[in-house]
């Protein structure tokens, strides 16, 4: 069955996925896909729609395990329990999702088209125009309709986003309410825990639902460990099931497939590839981007209650700062309380302060980059080298954010930067930030990408522009790891778009 986007956005109950079992699984399909996030799910839909037999393999649990607390989501729906940290000039936590739906289960569903200039810069790098702005436009248009993307409605935006919109308009910056793939959003503010209302178009409610209706099968609670290889051709994968709570080893998994697509994400894909018997060259895990940044928080006399309303519902573009993208964000109260402690704000004061906070994340399109490796125990080994120019761009975005928050209704500000403390004007913040180094910043990132890039040279890229791995046939990648550059905007929609194009090409091969 195929659903036409012309009939309205697609939202269906999540498909039935198989989970942990002590019985071995031995199957044969046309295409095996590792990962069920934006890349894997989009590829599964495109392939299953034309009759390709698809099996998706997912390390996380088979269904959403929604609980309104941060500990639960870290345990069940974040890779490595939410404890991944990149080292380098500073420590930077990096988040990535897991479960049937991948990162779309616990993100804010922000929808951005990759800027035309970025897409068009890929053409010379790839010697291929399939991802040019002109060619991507139709896929983006289709996704907007298919996922039910529209700007956050003021009625459900919440005061946190309203402050940003008011401030943006007052200072004359470009910006407003964010587009999100949340067509049935009620503004409950729990996106980071999962969506309990069915308001978000996470991939389990559209791509995977459609793929399942077309015969695709999903096997969750499964860690894929290696490829099956015949000469220079990948002919399947092997792995094992693990209990999601006890981590007990279960049945072995063997999947023979005409083609294998790895779509485990910007960290998951290179981490997996580093642990297999297949050598895809020196570029695996290199050139890692992740849109790093920090934050500015405004303290208001009135209650904001930033956990109510859209979790990330507003943004602005600071003038003359390309690639700097501040957008509103809320933190779960328990996480906010922990974040206040390093600033010298004790728990009693913090509890009184939290309802009055408004927040802006300052995200940058990074010139800096890092690597994704693999520790002997299988965890991701992450490094990231901040360039001074990127540190200055973060600082500039924070000063612009201070202007917006103060103009929108905040009375004073604080930032998670050592030595800054409470500030009352953008000028005061700028002066205090001037002497701060990257080691003073509390950093965060959740957009891992570009770690297994597309390209023409096997020395600097892992796959060709059609998604095929250099040096092997039958193996493809289709997730954010393949981007040749940093996007500068939230990557989930572009991941869906590129995976759709690559999967359509695979389907044409028969």
C-alpha positions, 0 to 999 in steps of 0.5 A, a space after each residue: 500500500 502506498 499513501 499519497 502525500 497529496 492526501 495530507 501528511 502521513 502519520 500512522 501508528 508505529 509498526 510492529 518490530 521484533 525485539 529480543 529473542 534467544 532464538 537465532 535469526 537466519 534470513 535472506 532479503 534483497 536489502 539489509 539496512 542498519 539503523 532506523 533513524 532518518 537515513 535508514 527509514 527513508 531508504 527503507 520506504 523508497 525501496 519497499 515502495 517498489 517491491 524490494 524486500 527489506 530488513 532493518 536492523 536496530 540496536 535500540 528497543 523495538 518501541 518508544 519507551 516514553 518516560 518523563 525523565 532524563 534518566 530513562 531517555 538516556 538509558 533507552 534512547 541515547 547511544 552509549 547511555 547519553 555519555 559520549 564525549 569528544 575530547 580535544 581542546 575541551 570536553 564536549 558531550 555529543 548526543 545521538 539517538 537509538 531505538 526504532 525511529 533513531 534520533 527522531 524519537 527524542 529530537 525537537 523535529 526542527 526542519 531546515 532545508 540545507 542552504 543552497 550555497 552549501 548544496 551547490 558547493 558539493 557539486 565540484 567535490 563530488 563531480 556530480 550534481 545529484 545533490 545540487 540545490 536545484 535537484 534537491 528542491 523537489 525532494 524537500 518539497 515532498 518531505 514538507 508535505 509528507 511529514 506535515 512540516 509547518 512553522 510552530 504555531 504561536 498557540 503552542 509555542 510557549 513563552 520561551 519561544 515567544 520571548 525569542 520572537 519578540 526580541 528578534 522583531 524588536 532588534 530587527 533581526 531575521 527570524 521567527 517561529 521555527 518550522 518543525 515536523 510536528 503536525 499534531 503538536 500540542 505543546 507539551 514540551 516533552 520532545 526530548 523524552 519522546 512524544 507521548 501525544 503522537 504529535 511528532 512525525 518521527 520516522 516510526 510513524 511515517 517512513 517505517 510505517 509505510 515500509 512495514 505495510 509494504 513488507 519491510 521487517 524490523 529487527 530491534 535489540 540487535 547489534 550488528 557486528 560484521 559483514 558477510 563478504 564474498 571476494 570484494 562484495 558485501 553479501 550480508 551481515 552478522 550480529 547478535 540480539 541483546 536484552 534491552 534491560 539486562 543486556 543478556 546475549 540472545 540469539 545470533 543474527 545472520 542476514 544474507 542480502 544482495 545489498 547492505 545499507 549502513 545508516 547508523 548515524 554520524 557516530 554510529 556508522 564509523 564506530 561500526 565500520 571500525 569494528 568490522 573485518 572490512 577496510 574501507 580506507 583511511 577516511 572512515 571517521 575523519 572530517 567529523 563535524 557536529 555543529 557545536 555551541 553553547 547557550 545564553 539564558 535569560 532570567 525574567 521577572 515573570 514565569 516562563 516555564 520553558 518546559 511548556 510549549 514547543 521545545 525548540 520553537 524559534 530562531 534568528 539569524 545574527 546579521 553578518 554571521 553566516 553559519 551561526 544559528 541561535 534557536 530557543 531551547 528548553 532543558 528538563 528541570 533536573 538537567 537545568 538544575 545540574 547545569 546551574 551548579 557549576 555557576 555557583 547556584 545552589 539547589 534551593 536558589 536554582 529551584 526558584 530560578 528555573 521557572 523564570 529562565 528563557 534559553 537560546 542555544 548558539 549553534 555554529 556550522 563548524 570549520 573545526 572538525 574531529 575524528 570518530 574511532 572505536 575503543 576496544 570495548 566498542 564505545 566511540 572514541 571521539 576527538 574534536 579540535 576547535 579552531 579559534 575562529 569557531 570559538 569567536 563565532 560562538 562568542 558572537 552568537 552569544 552576544 547577539 542572543 543576549 540582545 534578543 533575550 533582553 529585548 524580548 523580556 529578560 532582565 538579566 543573563 547568565 551563560 555556562 562559561 566560567 568567569 562570566 557570571 551574571 551580566 546585564 547588557 550585551 556589551 558586558 557579556 562581550 567584554 567578559 567573553 573576550 578573554 575566555 578560551 574554549 576551555 571555559 565553555 560548557 559545550 554541547 552538540 547533537 548533530 554528528 555528520 561528515 564522518 564517512 564522506 561522499 567523494 571521488 577519492 578513496 583517500 579522502 572519502 568512504 563512498 562514491 556519490 551514488 552511495 557505493 563504498 569505495 573498493 567494495 560492491 553491495 555496500 552503501 551508506 545513507 545517513 548524516 555521515 556522508 555529507 561532504 561538509 558541515 550543513 549549518 542547519 539541523 540535519 535530519 531533513 537533509 539526511 532523509 532527502 539524501 537517503 531517499 535519492 540514494 535509495 531510489 538509485 539503488 532501486 533502479 539497479 534491480 
